[in-house]
Amino acid sequence: MTMQGLGYFDAAPDAMKPMVALEASLGHMLISNPLHEVLKTRAPQINGCAFCPNMHLPAARQARVS
């Protein structure tokens, strides 16, 4: 367990690999930070995840994504 709860890398390392790859790929793209945050918030919504959008919303708000 991590300080924030479940250790996702320990619990499901195969599931985490694509998410880490997506983050790495987004980091290499020449896109604005607000768009980067939209992608990190919207992709989990499309996949039906309730946790991840909430995790990424503070950074999206800080990037002034509305």
C-alpha positions, 0 to 999 in steps of 0.5 A, a space after each residue: 500500500 502507498 500513502 494514497 492507498 492501493 499500490 497500483 504498480 504492485 497490484 496490476 503491473 501489466 495494466 499499468 504499463 500501457 498507462 505509463 506508455 501513454 504518459 511517456 508518449 504524451 510527454 514527447 508530443 509538442 502539444 500545449 499543457 492544457 491539451 495534455 491535461 485534457 487528454 489525461 482527463 478524458 481518456 480514462 472517462 472514455 475507458 469508464 474509469 471514475 478514479 483517474 479523471 478525479 486524480 487528473 482534474 486538479 492539474 487540468 484546473 491548474 492548466 486552466 482547462 474548463 
